[in-house]
Amino acid sequence: MSVGAFLITFREALEAAIIVAIIIAYLRRTGRERQIKDVWIGTALSIGVSALLGIGILKFYGGLGEKELFEGIASYLAVIVLTSMIYWMATKGRNIKAEIESKVSQTIAPLALIGFTFIVVFREGLETVLFLTPFMTQSPGGTLLGLAAGLAGALLLAYLIYGVGMRINLRKFFYYSSILLVFVAAGLAGYGTHELIEWGEEEGFSLGVLEETAYDLGIPSDSLWHHNGAVGSVFAVLFGYSTSMEWGRVIVQFGYLIVALYLVLRAYGKEPSMRPKKARSRSAS
């Protein structure tokens, strides 16, 4: 199972489930229970279109001869969208409930509510498809397992929160998961750079020092610790680990990691305090 696919799908599916739960809870609170079916229609349509989009992208990929070029571009695109999603959640996500309820209060007609639900859920589906494309090109079976496990985990957690009433600090959850996703995105940026370097070499482009080997750990390909091995592959997905890297990959991967971590930590301000507000107010007085 692809750990990266699981983490990304879990995060995206949980966001979608939270959005749907907020809409349904608002409709019930305002006496609009009859429109809940419109929410489910919009959700089903968004899931169906996202699945068709994913199939279409994979078929398009299968028809391409230049595998390295596609994987490099797909990885870069996933990094761009993943970064924007992480930063948006850090800066704007704290007001997501108020924003959604405000939009739903203005959305009265059934088709309008279906369309609104479709758009907000499809955004998560589109992001998931773009994120998982690089993983699908590397390990289709493992990615599908990660996708299924991520969906199941997200739906279970959403049910425990909104169905059973389990208390969880979503702000802290998104904070720590965002940091982990930054490492995943950095690994994707490095992998995409590696693929583009290989494509450039095949096409006869010379990148000079950027295509030269920065380091080589000398770990054999059949070792558990190789980036394709049982243990190394987990670190490769989560942290961008590789037994050897070109200078171009090192610069892009670790440069992205430093900048993205700085922006995310600054957006959240600081690590969420584990102390309750009352305790802080007493200590301040």
C-alpha angles and dihedrals in degrees: 000000000000108000091199092053090049094050095046094045092046092052095045095042091048091053090050091047091049091051092050091046091051091051094048093045090051092049091051092047092052096045096254097122092137090068094058089091088061089057091054091048091053091046093050092049092050092050091049094049091046091053092049090048091052092050090048093052092050092049090049089051091050090056094054121095096198101073096170093052093051094046091048094050092042091051093049092048091050090050092051094050094041091051093049090049093050093047093045091053090049095050106027106015094084089073096043094114094052092045094051094045090050091053094045091050088060094044107083107146116085094234091049092053091047090050094047093049091046092053098047094044095041089056089063091044093050091049090050092051092049092046095048097046095084090048092049091055090055103038118002095178095047091045093052090050090049090048093052093045092047093051092047093048094047094048091047093051092045090052092049090051101043102020103039098023099240110171118233132161101237091185091062091043093055091042095057095036089051091056091050091047090053088061090048090050091048089054090050090050090052093046091049090050091050091052093048091049090052091048091050091051091051090050092049098251116147117215095176116210092001092072094045119103113265094190141346120199091198094229111156119242092243093057122109087231095056112108088249093046128100095264101026093052090062091053089044092058097041101038107013092251117177132169090227136017139186119234090250091056093047092051095047098041100046094034089056091045094054095046096042094047090050093051094046095047091047092048092053090044095221140336109305110260116249091207121095119248094246092056091052093049092052092049091049092053 
